[in-house]
Amino acid sequence: MAKRKVHEEHENHERWLVSYADFITLLFAFFVVMYSVSRVDQNRMVQVVHAIKFAMHFKGSGGVGELPLFDGPPSEGGCIANTGSGQKAVPVPEAKRDAEQLRKKLRKRLQSFLMDRPDYTNSVSIESEGTRLVVRLSAARFFDPNHAAIRPEMIPVLDVIAGELAGAKLPVRVEGHTDDSPTGNRRYRDNWELSSSRAAAVVSYVQRAHDIPGKLLSAAGHGATRPLASNDTPQGREANRRIEMVVDVGGENLSILGR
């Protein structure tokens, strides 16, 4: 019987490619990690620094007596991990100061704009109520009776207000209010629909004309449920027919002073 010939096992001379491919993969992963680490969120870092100071008592007393810095459940003891209430907030004293300064800036701009327009002087009033800024627009000046279209001659006044509020980058809630008189327009069944339509008209114009993000705007109609004065007099009814642009300076950790 013939002896079976044994073939020698073929030697793979390309095994180095496997190690080379692994090396290239690891090198690529290394540079990806280095690139991602180099892109630091500066705003987040500032929040972390403030949180550390808060927890270490570098400023203030810390603990549950202070306002939160991060989103999350209510604080139980000043720990960074526990600090937060679901809303980023500016400390109340600073928020009151910012609201008052925003009121002064807006009032100064309006006064210079209305200096040569005495007929529009009583069309706008500006007040700071604690941490809130409230801009009241007279519905009798901005709208025709029982209508929700903004009068063209009042658009420049609204532009001045919206331009200043857009620069603040704070949420603006627009609220419509009426007196208790029934609507005389078949288009609106009651004061709820009229007040809501007027608030929506202001929000729509402000967003389109001043490129304010929609997430910073909201509209609501309250009808005749929140009067400022008695509806028994013409002056009281006119005061109650209004649009309010409400800015809660303390509600978001966004500073109008570049803080």
ABEGO torsion letter per residue (X at the ends): XBBBBBBBBBBBAAAAAAAAAAAAAAAAAAAAAAAAAABBBAAAAAAAAAAAAAAAGABEAEEAABBBABBEBBBAGGBAAABEAGBBBBBAAAAAAAAAAAAAAAAAAAAAAAAABAAAAAABBBBBBEABBBBBBBAAAABBBGBABBBAAAAAAAAAAAAAAAAAGBBBBBBBBBBABBBABAABABAAAAAAAAAAAAAAAAAAAAGBBAAABBBBBAEAABBABBAABAAAAAAABBBBBBBBAAABBBBAAGX
